[in-house]
Every structure is written in structure tokens, then in C-alpha cells.
């Protein structure tokens, strides 16, 4: 049903305004059902009610557009999502209200920047492009500027439109030919069914964003599925169906874009704790990351560096919430924020109990001995354990946060500005602790580049090509920060920090540095604390 939505939704909207009350009611009942086909997580959950409301009531268009602009997008925009979004955006662009026109145009611009495939935007180009061409000459300079950007992104997203069925047709033909050679006695209708459904199965599992792990399991999974269909009708010689599965997967790979094939070629036998390609990140009407690859090898410690406002803290929030499409939900994840949020009057022991795995899972009381043993591990003084959390210094709050992370035994540990408000002794203790965590994958945001150099095995640079406001992509450097500084001195020298100087080299004296992302990221971070904490700390 999903691929048909661009044609279906306009017809449903017409029925919403039908003079026949029964037709209206049927259309209203159909909308939530059709919305279940949407693939984008933000559209399917956060924005769902706003979109359905706006489709029913045109006077809700402004509210819906504003909500879209304030939503943090972590997943690509697909055709099913655009089918619901574009009628509202187009309505807003046609409106007489200049503010709504501008916001709808900005919204259209961002959505075009978030599409994962040109075929997703194809049905809407004939509808949207004429409106943008017209508004390039709009009387409002703000609308003209927003329209120009939206037009460029629409044309860039559309690119050279490719037949979306091309890959499936090629894979299906390959399966059919392989089956004819491997199992000549297989009835024709079964072979036809297998060729179509095998192509669809591979498209579902391997299409879109490249996930190396899925490709590693693709051949045995395909062989098992093909065998279950063939066995009731024919007998295949040993290894014949494995050859069919291998041919199908290899044919699928050959149909991938060059960039995707390069990702598979470079992966080798690496063990990735996180392997998510072409992710996007948009917040408050801005696209922060576009076509970025989050690929963290297990046990490596990644220092995330870049200009303020590029989305470093926002990314940690979304990783902690596990709401990026393709995030392995079974991966134990814990997030140590740069600020400890605690109500007044809560002592250290009580705070640890409230943040324990059992408590967050809705369980009963936490064993006191477990809490005490955890505090012992971080050398937390006995006399401070009854103290109120908000009375502690930055160093002791950090030890308490580390103690909480120990209770959760994370496989992925995220840290945002962990050295803020710490003295040198506390930083040294934290460094030693993090280095002792063998096998734990880490993502660290910090303006203390001496700390990054001591702790991190890899540097991940938010690269926007030096163009302010341009969406970033990730460039990975498998080296320490001091090695990165020698390799890319121009990038290292331009990194933001609280003091005015460039990052110190390994030979210079260490200095205490603090810093955090800009106000927009801090606002997003605070607004998502409760949601992401419960998801990350499961």
C-alpha cells in the first residue's frame, strides 16, 4: 500500500470535504489506517496527530507546519511520509499569509534535503516545482530567499530520477534464471512467485540505508527462505539453492550505487557496535547532518569534534533515545550528560537507586549493598554518600554519574562535555576510568582536546566544507587527536574552545577547558531529557 499513497492521499482529502457525511466519515477513519504505512519514525509518531488534524482541518495547517519545523528528524524522509506531508506543505505555500508561506517553504526545503531516494520525491516535483518557480519572484524578500533554497534542494533531491522497480526487476530475473539451472523440475508458477518475492525480500532487508551486518547474513537467510518454498515442489541437489541465494545477493549488490558498494568493500571483517549509514539530523528548521555515517567499531572510543551548532549534542541525545532508524535496540546504552539534573533534597544513595536498572525497568527496591559496592568502585567517600546531590562539586557529581553508568554495564557509553567543572585531579581520575573499560564503545563530545587526545582512539570530524549552516557529514580519522592535529592542522586550529587559543599539542602543558554546544542544542538537549533517558537506560 505504501507506494500507492502519493496517489491515494489526494483522493482521501477530496473525500474529507465531500458533501456526503458517510463519505466524510469513511475518509476520516481511513487516514489513521493509511498512516500506519508510513516508514519515517517522526512522521509516524511525533507528527502523526498534527498531520491527520491538518488534513482534516485546513485551519490547522499553520500549527502543523510549525510542529514540523520544531521536530528533531533522525530518519530519512521516504515517499510514504511525503505523501502525507506534501499536501499540507503545498497548501501552506499557496496561502495568503506570508508567514505561513515562508515557513511552509522552509519546511519543503528541509524535507527535500532529507529524502533517501530520488524516486521518493518524484511524484511531487510536478506539484511543488511550479509553485516555487512562481515564488522566486515573490514580493517578500524573505519568501524569495527561502524559495530559492527550496528550489535548489528540490532539484538536487530529484536528481536523475531512476526507475524504482529497476533493481527489483534485475534481481528477480537473476533468481528466475538461477532456479531454472539449479532446479529444472520446479513448476513455473512457483519459480515466478519465488523470483518476485525474493527480489522484494532483498529490497526490504538490504535496500535503502546500507547496513553491513544485514549483507553478511543475507545469503544464508535467503537460502533458508528459498528452500522453504522449493522443498514441497522439487528436490534440489546439495548446495544448489545456496548458489541461487548467492547469485541473488551479488546481483543486488551490483545494482547498488557506487557509494554503497564502497561502504561494503571497506567494511571487511570489522565488528561494528553501531553501523548506520546515510542518517540525517534536523532540528528547529535546520538540517544539521545529511547522509552521515555513524559507524562505531566495537571497543573504540570516538571523539566527536566540529564547530558549535553542528549537532554534536543533538546526535548524542538521539543515540541515547535509540530512535534513529537502524539503531540496534539490544545494544546496552548509557548517556552521561554534562549536567546532573536532580530535584532538591535527594541524597546520593537515593539518586543511585532511582537510576538503577531495576528501578528504571519498573522493578522493586534496589539492594543497598549493590549501591554501596558501586560507590566503592568509584572511590566515593563514605561521608558524602548521605549528602544532597545538588550540594556536590562537579568532580563528585561526575563520579556519581560514572557509578550509575557502571550499574548499567553499557556496551555503548556516550559522554557530553564530561570534563566541565572538573579540576585536574578529577579529569585524571575520569581518564583512567574510561581507559579501563575494555570492550566498551564510546562517543565523546568535549572542548577539552587534551582529554580527547588522552582517551579517544579515533577522531570523528563534523565536516561542512567550511560553509557555515551547511549540513555536515562525518569524516573518520583512526588516530589520536594529536596525530589528527598534525595531519589536519587547519581544522584543529579552527575548532571552538572556551579560551581563545587553538587546541594544545601533546607537548604543551595541559589546561582545564570547558565548553558546550550552543543555545539551540542545549534547548533541544533539555527538552529531550526525559524521553531519551528512559529509552537509553532500558
C-alpha positions as CSV (number, residue, x, y, z in Angstrom):
1,X,0.0,0.0,0.0
2,X,2.9,2.4,0.8
3,X,4.0,3.1,-2.8
4,X,0.4,3.9,-3.7
5,X,0.0,6.6,-1.0
6,X,1.1,9.6,-3.2
7,X,-2.0,8.8,-5.4
8,X,-4.3,7.8,-2.6
9,X,-3.9,10.7,-0.1
10,X,-5.2,13.5,-2.5
11,X,-8.3,11.3,-3.2
12,X,-8.8,10.8,0.6
13,X,-8.5,14.6,1.1
14,X,-11.3,15.1,-1.5
15,X,-13.5,12.7,0.4
16,X,-12.9,14.6,3.6
17,X,-14.7,17.6,2.0
18,X,-17.4,15.5,0.4
19,X,-21.0,16.7,0.9
20,X,-22.0,13.1,1.9
21,X,-21.5,12.7,5.6
22,X,-20.9,8.9,5.2
23,X,-18.1,9.6,2.7
24,X,-16.5,12.1,5.1
25,X,-16.7,9.6,8.0
26,X,-15.1,6.8,5.9
27,X,-12.3,9.1,4.9
28,X,-11.6,10.2,8.5
29,X,-11.5,6.5,9.5
30,X,-9.2,5.6,6.6
31,X,-6.5,8.3,7.4
32,X,-5.1,6.6,10.6
33,X,-5.0,3.2,8.8
34,X,-3.2,4.6,5.8
35,X,-0.8,6.4,8.2
36,X,0.3,3.0,9.5
37,X,2.2,2.6,6.2
38,X,4.5,5.5,6.9
39,X,8.1,4.5,7.4
40,X,9.6,7.7,8.9
41,X,9.5,7.3,12.7
42,X,9.0,11.0,13.4
43,X,6.0,11.3,11.0
44,X,4.5,8.0,12.2
45,X,4.7,9.0,15.9
46,X,5.5,12.6,16.9
47,X,3.8,14.3,13.9
48,X,1.0,11.8,13.2
49,X,-1.8,13.6,15.1
50,X,-0.8,17.0,13.8
51,X,-0.8,15.8,10.2
52,X,-4.1,14.0,10.4
53,X,-5.6,17.0,12.1
54,X,-4.3,19.4,9.4
55,X,-5.5,17.1,6.6
56,X,-9.0,17.2,8.1
57,X,-9.0,20.9,9.0
58,X,-7.2,23.4,6.7
59,X,-7.1,26.0,9.5
60,X,-4.7,23.7,11.4
61,X,-2.1,24.0,8.6
62,X,0.0,26.7,10.4
63,X,0.2,24.6,13.7
64,X,1.2,21.5,11.7
65,X,4.0,23.3,9.8
66,X,5.4,24.9,13.0
67,X,5.4,21.5,14.7
68,X,7.3,20.0,11.7
69,X,9.9,22.8,11.9
70,X,10.4,22.2,15.7
71,X,10.8,18.4,15.3
72,X,14.2,16.7,15.5
73,X,14.4,14.4,12.5
74,X,16.7,11.4,12.8
75,X,15.5,9.4,9.9
76,X,15.3,9.8,6.1
77,X,12.1,11.1,4.5
78,X,10.5,8.4,2.4
79,X,7.7,8.5,-0.2
80,X,5.0,7.3,2.2
81,X,5.8,10.1,4.6
82,X,5.9,12.7,1.9
83,X,2.5,11.6,0.7
84,X,1.1,12.9,4.0
85,X,3.3,15.9,4.4
86,X,3.3,17.4,0.9
87,X,-0.4,18.2,0.6
88,X,-0.1,20.3,3.8
89,X,3.1,22.0,2.7
90,X,1.7,22.8,-0.7
91,X,-1.4,24.2,0.9
92,X,0.7,26.4,3.1
93,X,2.8,27.7,0.1
94,X,-0.4,28.7,-1.7
95,X,-1.8,30.6,1.4
96,X,-2.2,34.4,1.5
97,X,-0.4,34.5,4.9
98,X,3.2,35.5,4.2
99,X,4.4,34.0,7.5
100,X,2.8,30.6,6.6
101,X,4.1,30.8,3.1
102,X,7.7,31.3,4.3
103,X,7.5,28.6,7.0
104,X,5.9,26.1,4.5
105,X,8.7,26.9,2.0
106,X,11.4,26.3,4.6
107,X,9.7,23.1,5.6
108,X,9.6,21.9,2.0
109,X,13.3,22.8,1.7
110,X,14.2,20.7,4.7
111,X,12.0,17.7,3.6
112,X,13.7,17.7,0.2
113,X,17.1,17.7,2.0
114,X,16.0,14.6,4.0
115,X,14.9,12.3,1.2
116,X,16.7,9.0,0.9
117,X,16.0,8.3,-2.8
118,X,15.1,10.5,-5.8
119,X,12.2,8.2,-6.6
120,X,10.5,9.2,-3.3
121,X,10.3,12.9,-4.3
122,X,9.4,12.2,-8.0
123,X,5.6,12.3,-7.7
124,X,5.7,15.7,-6.0
125,X,8.1,17.5,-8.4
126,X,5.3,18.5,-10.9
127,X,3.2,19.8,-8.0
128,X,5.9,21.7,-6.0
129,X,8.3,23.0,-8.6
130,X,5.8,25.3,-10.4
131,X,4.9,26.9,-7.0
132,X,8.5,27.5,-6.2
133,X,9.2,28.9,-9.7
134,X,6.4,31.4,-9.2
135,X,7.5,32.4,-5.7
136,X,11.1,33.1,-6.8
137,X,9.6,36.4,-7.9
138,X,7.5,36.9,-4.7
139,X,7.2,40.5,-3.4
140,X,8.6,39.4,0.0
141,X,12.4,39.2,0.1
142,X,12.3,36.6,2.9
143,X,10.0,34.3,0.8
144,X,12.1,34.8,-2.3
145,X,15.2,33.7,-0.3
146,X,13.5,30.7,1.2
147,X,12.1,29.7,-2.1
148,X,15.4,29.8,-3.9
149,X,16.9,27.4,-1.3
150,X,13.9,25.1,-1.5
151,X,14.0,25.1,-5.3
152,X,17.7,24.1,-5.3
153,X,17.1,21.3,-2.8
154,X,14.1,20.0,-4.7
155,X,16.1,19.8,-7.9
156,X,19.1,18.3,-6.1
157,X,16.9,15.7,-4.4
158,X,15.1,14.8,-7.6
159,X,18.5,14.4,-9.4
160,X,18.4,12.0,-12.3
161,X,15.2,10.1,-11.5
162,X,15.7,6.4,-11.7
163,X,13.0,3.7,-12.2
164,X,12.4,2.4,-8.6
165,X,11.5,-1.0,-10.0
166,X,14.7,-1.4,-12.0
167,X,16.7,-3.2,-9.2
168,X,13.9,-5.5,-8.3
169,X,13.3,-6.5,-11.9
170,X,17.0,-7.3,-12.4
171,X,17.2,-9.3,-9.2
172,X,14.0,-11.2,-10.0
173,X,15.3,-12.1,-13.4
174,X,18.6,-13.4,-11.8
175,X,16.7,-15.6,-9.3
176,X,14.5,-17.0,-12.1
177,X,17.5,-17.9,-14.3
178,X,19.4,-19.4,-11.3
179,X,16.4,-21.5,-10.3
180,X,15.9,-22.8,-13.9
181,X,19.5,-24.1,-13.8
182,X,19.5,-25.3,-10.2
183,X,16.1,-26.9,-10.0
184,X,14.8,-27.6,-13.5
185,X,11.8,-29.6,-12.2
186,X,10.4,-26.6,-10.2
187,X,6.9,-25.7,-11.5
188,X,6.8,-22.5,-13.5
189,X,4.3,-20.7,-11.2
190,X,6.5,-21.4,-8.2
191,X,9.6,-20.1,-9.9
192,X,7.7,-16.9,-10.9
193,X,6.5,-16.4,-7.3
194,X,9.9,-17.0,-5.9
195,X,11.6,-14.6,-8.3
196,X,9.2,-11.7,-7.4
197,X,9.1,-12.3,-3.7
198,X,12.8,-13.0,-3.3
199,X,13.5,-9.6,-5.0
200,X,11.0,-7.9,-2.7
201,X,12.5,-9.6,0.4
202,X,16.1,-8.5,-0.5
203,X,14.8,-5.0,-1.2
204,X,13.2,-4.9,2.2
205,X,16.2,-6.2,4.1
206,X,19.1,-4.6,2.1
207,X,17.5,-1.6,0.3
208,X,17.8,2.0,1.4
209,X,20.5,2.6,4.0
210,X,23.4,0.2,3.8
211,X,23.8,-2.0,6.9
212,X,26.9,-4.2,6.6
213,X,25.6,-6.7,9.2
214,X,22.4,-7.3,7.1
215,X,24.6,-8.1,4.0
216,X,26.7,-10.6,6.0
217,X,23.5,-12.6,6.9
218,X,21.8,-12.1,3.6
219,X,22.9,-15.3,1.8
220,X,22.1,-17.8,4.5
221,X,18.8,-16.0,5.2
222,X,17.8,-16.0,1.5
223,X,18.8,-19.7,1.1
224,X,16.7,-20.7,4.1
225,X,13.7,-18.8,2.7
226,X,14.1,-20.2,-0.9
227,X,14.5,-23.7,0.5
228,X,11.2,-23.4,2.4
229,X,9.4,-22.6,-0.8
230,X,11.1,-25.1,-3.1
231,X,11.1,-28.2,-0.9
232,X,7.3,-29.0,-1.2
233,X,7.6,-28.9,-5.0
234,X,11.0,-30.2,-6.1
235,X,14.3,-31.6,-4.8
236,X,17.5,-29.6,-5.2
237,X,21.0,-31.0,-5.2
238,X,23.2,-30.2,-2.3
239,X,24.4,-26.6,-2.5
240,X,22.3,-25.7,-5.4
241,X,20.0,-23.3,-3.5
242,X,23.0,-21.7,-1.8
243,X,24.2,-20.8,-5.3
244,X,20.8,-19.3,-6.1
245,X,20.9,-17.2,-2.9
246,X,24.5,-16.1,-3.5
247,X,23.7,-15.1,-7.1
248,X,20.6,-13.1,-5.9
249,X,22.6,-11.2,-3.2
250,X,25.5,-10.5,-5.5
251,X,23.2,-9.2,-8.2
252,X,21.5,-7.0,-5.7
253,X,24.9,-5.6,-4.7
254,X,25.8,-4.9,-8.3
255,X,22.7,-2.7,-8.5
256,X,23.7,-0.5,-5.6
257,X,25.0,3.0,-6.0
258,X,28.8,3.3,-6.2
259,X,28.9,4.9,-2.7
260,X,27.1,2.0,-1.2
261,X,29.3,-0.5,-2.8
262,X,32.4,1.3,-1.5
263,X,31.0,1.1,2.1
264,X,30.7,-2.7,1.8
265,X,34.1,-3.0,0.3
266,X,35.8,-1.0,3.1
267,X,34.0,-2.8,5.9
268,X,35.8,-6.1,5.7
269,X,35.6,-8.1,8.9
270,X,35.2,-5.2,11.2
271,X,32.9,-5.6,14.2
272,X,30.7,-2.6,14.4
273,X,28.7,-1.8,17.6
274,X,26.9,0.9,15.6
275,X,26.5,0.7,11.8
276,X,24.1,3.3,10.4
277,X,24.7,4.9,7.0
278,X,23.1,8.0,5.4
279,X,21.4,9.2,8.6
280,X,20.0,12.7,8.8
281,X,19.5,15.0,11.7
282,X,17.3,18.1,11.5
283,X,16.2,20.3,14.4
284,X,14.4,23.7,14.6
285,X,14.1,24.1,10.8
286,X,17.8,23.3,10.3
287,X,19.4,20.3,8.7
288,X,22.4,19.5,10.8
289,X,23.6,16.2,9.4
290,X,22.9,14.8,6.0
291,X,24.0,11.5,4.6
292,X,26.2,11.0,7.6
293,X,27.5,7.5,8.5
294,X,27.6,6.5,12.2
295,X,30.0,3.6,12.2
296,X,31.5,2.9,15.6
297,X,33.8,-0.2,15.8
298,X,33.3,-2.2,19.0
299,X,35.7,-1.1,21.7
300,X,36.8,2.1,20.0
301,X,36.5,5.5,21.7
302,X,35.4,8.2,19.3
303,X,35.9,11.9,19.9
304,X,33.3,13.9,18.0
305,X,34.7,17.3,17.0
306,X,33.4,20.2,15.0
307,X,32.0,23.7,15.1
308,X,29.4,24.7,17.7
309,X,25.8,24.3,16.4
310,X,26.6,21.4,14.1
311,X,24.6,18.9,16.1
312,X,27.1,17.0,18.3
313,X,25.0,17.1,21.5
314,X,21.8,16.6,19.5
315,X,23.3,13.4,18.0
316,X,24.1,12.1,21.4
317,X,20.6,12.7,22.6
318,X,19.2,10.8,19.6
319,X,21.6,7.9,20.0
320,X,20.7,7.7,23.7
321,X,17.0,7.7,22.7
322,X,17.7,4.9,20.2
323,X,15.2,6.5,17.8
324,X,17.4,6.6,14.7
325,X,16.3,4.0,12.1
326,X,18.6,1.0,12.3
327,X,19.9,1.6,15.8
328,X,20.3,-1.9,17.4
329,X,17.8,-1.8,20.2
330,X,19.5,-4.6,22.1
331,X,22.7,-2.5,22.4
332,X,23.0,-1.5,26.1
333,X,23.5,2.2,26.0
334,X,24.1,4.8,28.7
335,X,24.4,8.6,28.4
336,X,26.4,10.7,30.8
337,X,25.3,14.3,30.4
338,X,27.3,17.4,31.1
339,X,24.8,18.4,33.8
340,X,23.3,16.3,36.5
341,X,19.5,17.0,36.7
342,X,18.2,16.3,40.2
343,X,15.4,17.6,42.4
344,X,16.4,19.3,45.6
345,X,16.6,17.2,48.8
346,X,17.7,14.0,47.0
347,X,20.8,12.3,48.5
348,X,23.4,10.3,46.6
349,X,22.2,6.9,47.7
350,X,18.6,7.6,46.8
351,X,19.6,9.1,43.4
352,X,21.6,6.0,42.5
353,X,18.7,3.8,43.5
354,X,16.3,5.8,41.3
355,X,18.7,5.5,38.4
356,X,19.4,1.8,38.8
357,X,18.4,-0.7,36.1
358,X,15.8,-2.4,38.3
359,X,14.1,0.9,39.2
360,X,14.1,2.3,35.6
361,X,12.6,-1.0,34.5
362,X,9.7,-0.6,36.9
363,X,11.0,-3.1,39.4
364,X,11.0,-3.0,43.2
365,X,13.6,-1.8,45.7
366,X,17.3,-1.9,45.0
367,X,19.7,-3.7,47.2
368,X,21.6,-1.3,49.5
369,X,24.7,-3.5,49.2
370,X,24.6,-3.1,45.4
371,X,24.6,0.7,45.7
372,X,27.4,0.8,48.3
373,X,29.5,-1.6,46.2
374,X,29.1,0.6,43.2
375,X,30.1,3.7,45.1
376,X,33.1,1.9,46.4
377,X,34.2,1.2,42.8
378,X,34.4,4.9,42.0
379,X,36.0,5.6,45.4
380,X,33.1,7.8,46.5
381,X,33.8,8.9,50.2
382,X,31.5,7.5,52.8
383,X,30.9,10.9,54.3
384,X,29.5,12.2,51.0
385,X,27.0,9.4,50.3
386,X,24.3,10.9,52.5
387,X,24.8,14.4,51.1
388,X,22.3,16.0,48.7
389,X,23.2,15.6,45.1
390,X,22.9,19.3,44.3
391,X,25.4,20.2,47.0
392,X,28.2,18.2,45.4
393,X,31.1,19.7,43.5
394,X,31.4,19.0,39.7
395,X,34.0,16.3,40.4
396,X,31.9,14.3,42.8
397,X,28.8,14.6,40.6
398,X,30.9,13.1,37.8
399,X,32.0,10.2,39.9
400,X,28.3,9.7,40.9
401,X,27.3,9.7,37.2
402,X,30.1,7.2,36.4
403,X,28.8,5.0,39.3
404,X,25.4,5.0,37.7
405,X,26.8,4.0,34.3
406,X,28.7,1.1,36.0
407,X,25.4,-0.2,37.3
408,X,24.0,-0.4,33.7
409,X,27.1,-2.1,32.2
410,X,26.8,-0.3,28.9
411,X,28.2,-1.6,25.6
412,X,27.9,2.0,24.2
413,X,28.8,4.9,26.6
414,X,28.0,8.4,25.5
415,X,29.6,11.4,27.2
416,X,28.7,15.1,26.7
417,X,31.4,17.6,27.9
418,X,32.4,15.2,30.8
419,X,35.2,17.5,32.0
420,X,33.1,20.6,32.5
421,X,33.5,21.9,36.1
422,X,36.2,19.3,36.9
423,X,39.6,20.1,38.4
424,X,42.7,18.4,37.0
425,X,42.7,15.6,39.6
426,X,39.1,14.7,38.7
427,X,39.9,14.8,35.0
428,X,42.8,12.4,35.5
429,X,40.6,10.0,37.5
430,X,37.9,10.1,34.8
431,X,40.5,9.5,32.1
432,X,41.9,6.5,33.9
433,X,38.4,5.0,34.5
434,X,37.4,5.3,30.8
435,X,40.7,3.7,29.6
436,X,40.0,0.8,31.9
437,X,36.7,-0.1,30.2
438,X,37.8,-2.7,27.7
439,X,35.3,-3.6,25.0
440,X,33.1,-0.6,25.6
441,X,32.4,1.6,22.6
442,X,32.3,5.4,23.4
443,X,31.2,8.6,21.7
444,X,32.6,11.7,23.4
445,X,31.8,15.3,22.9
446,X,34.3,17.7,24.6
447,X,36.0,21.0,24.0
448,X,38.9,19.7,26.2
449,X,41.1,18.4,23.3
450,X,43.8,17.3,25.7
451,X,41.2,15.0,27.3
452,X,40.1,13.8,23.8
453,X,43.7,13.1,23.0
454,X,44.3,11.0,26.2
455,X,41.1,9.0,25.9
456,X,39.9,8.6,22.3
457,X,41.3,6.1,19.8
458,X,39.5,7.8,16.8
459,X,38.5,11.3,15.8
460,X,35.2,11.9,14.0
461,X,35.0,15.3,12.4
462,X,31.7,17.1,11.6
463,X,32.7,18.3,8.2
464,X,30.6,21.0,6.5
465,X,33.3,22.0,4.0
466,X,33.9,25.2,5.9
467,X,30.5,26.6,4.9
468,X,28.5,27.9,7.9
469,X,25.0,26.5,8.1
470,X,25.6,23.7,5.5
471,X,24.6,20.2,6.7
472,X,27.6,18.2,7.9
473,X,28.9,14.7,7.1
474,X,31.2,12.6,9.1
475,X,34.9,12.1,8.3
476,X,36.6,9.4,10.3
477,X,40.3,9.6,11.3
478,X,41.6,6.3,13.0
479,X,44.1,8.2,15.2
480,X,44.5,10.2,18.4
481,X,43.8,13.9,18.4
482,X,47.4,14.9,18.5
483,X,48.0,12.8,15.3
484,X,44.9,14.3,13.8
485,X,46.3,17.8,14.7
486,X,49.5,17.1,12.7
487,X,47.5,15.7,9.8
488,X,44.9,18.4,9.6
489,X,46.3,21.5,11.4
490,X,44.0,23.9,9.7
491,X,40.9,22.0,11.0
492,X,42.3,21.6,14.5
493,X,43.3,25.3,14.7
494,X,39.7,26.3,13.9
495,X,38.0,24.2,16.5
496,X,36.0,26.1,19.1
497,X,37.0,26.2,22.7
498,X,36.4,28.4,25.7
499,X,39.8,30.0,25.6
500,X,40.9,31.9,22.5
501,X,43.8,29.7,21.6
502,X,44.0,26.6,19.3
503,X,44.0,23.1,20.8
504,X,47.2,22.4,22.6
505,X,49.5,19.8,21.2
506,X,50.6,16.8,23.2
507,X,53.9,18.5,24.1
508,X,52.2,21.6,25.6
509,X,51.0,21.8,29.2
510,X,47.5,20.5,29.9
511,X,44.9,23.1,30.8
512,X,41.4,22.8,32.1
513,X,39.0,23.6,29.3
514,X,35.2,23.5,29.4
515,X,32.5,24.2,26.8
516,X,29.2,23.1,25.5
517,X,27.1,23.3,22.4
518,X,25.3,26.5,21.5
519,X,21.9,27.6,23.0
520,X,19.8,25.8,20.3
521,X,21.4,22.4,21.1
522,X,21.2,23.0,24.8
523,X,17.5,23.7,24.4
524,X,17.0,20.5,22.4
525,X,19.0,18.6,24.9
526,X,16.9,19.8,27.9
527,X,13.6,19.2,26.1
528,X,14.5,15.6,25.3
529,X,16.0,14.6,28.6
530,X,13.1,12.6,30.0
531,X,12.3,10.9,26.7
532,X,15.8,9.9,25.8
533,X,16.8,8.9,29.3
534,X,14.1,6.3,29.6
535,X,14.9,4.9,26.2
536,X,18.7,4.9,26.6
537,X,18.6,3.4,30.1
538,X,16.5,0.4,29.4
